[in-house]
Amino acid sequence: MFQHLYGDVYYWTERHGKPQTTYDWNSYAIRIDGANVFALVDPLPLTDREIRQIEAIGTPTHILLTCNWHLREGEIYRQRWGCKIYLNALGLSEAETRVDGTFKDGDRLWDAIEVIHLPHSGWGEETAFLVKQEKGLLIVGDAVCGGRADIGVPDGEIGIFTTQLAAISDRQKARKSLVGLMKYPFDAICFAHGTPIRHQAKAALQRFLDTNTLS
């Protein structure tokens, strides 16, 4: 289902997991009118109806990846719309496709999206995007997740998947990366996996940091 999320940000989902504990994988579409940019983030498959909904808003121009493993349908959409695929430069050596552009920590894409590198979060190139619309929206890939019935994380809270946790070699350093997010201005947070949090997201992140998950 393709739907509005926040400001000029939209998202669509794909259900995964066992029938009793399904949860969402998510992708995002960010319209930046001043730069004539319509960027997709970690793009999942789209139905014909969802494609029509996206094209009614505009033609996608770019694909931003939070990590290499989230190319998903990016190559297909490059062929369909001519999108340029961007990845954190730290992941370039392991890229799964031809990369058209790179970014690094602190970059401000189109003066609208700030790049935040999350070191020690499992994947070396793990990146979050701060969308500077309204009170601020933070898009996170695999570093943490939103509500997921399969691992007992309720909607409105933040957790971390067991596979991601196992990939972290130094949990204290991973926690420090997440603590660093608290300095950025955002009220909403969304994830590659799990239910987005539309309001008071910093409080939810602080509650997660207050647990002993990454201690």
Secondary structure, DSSP 8 states (H G I E B T S, - for coil): -EEEEETTEEEEEEEES-GGG-EEEEEEEEEEGGGTEEEEES-----HHHHHHHHHH----EEE-SSGGG-TTHHHHHHHH--EEEEEGGGGGG-SS--SEEE-TT-EETTTEEEEE-TTSSSTT-EEEEE-STT-EEEE-SSSB-BBGGGTB-TT--B--HHHHHH-S-HHHHHHHHHHGGGS--SEEEESBSB-B-S-HHHHHHHHHTSSTT-
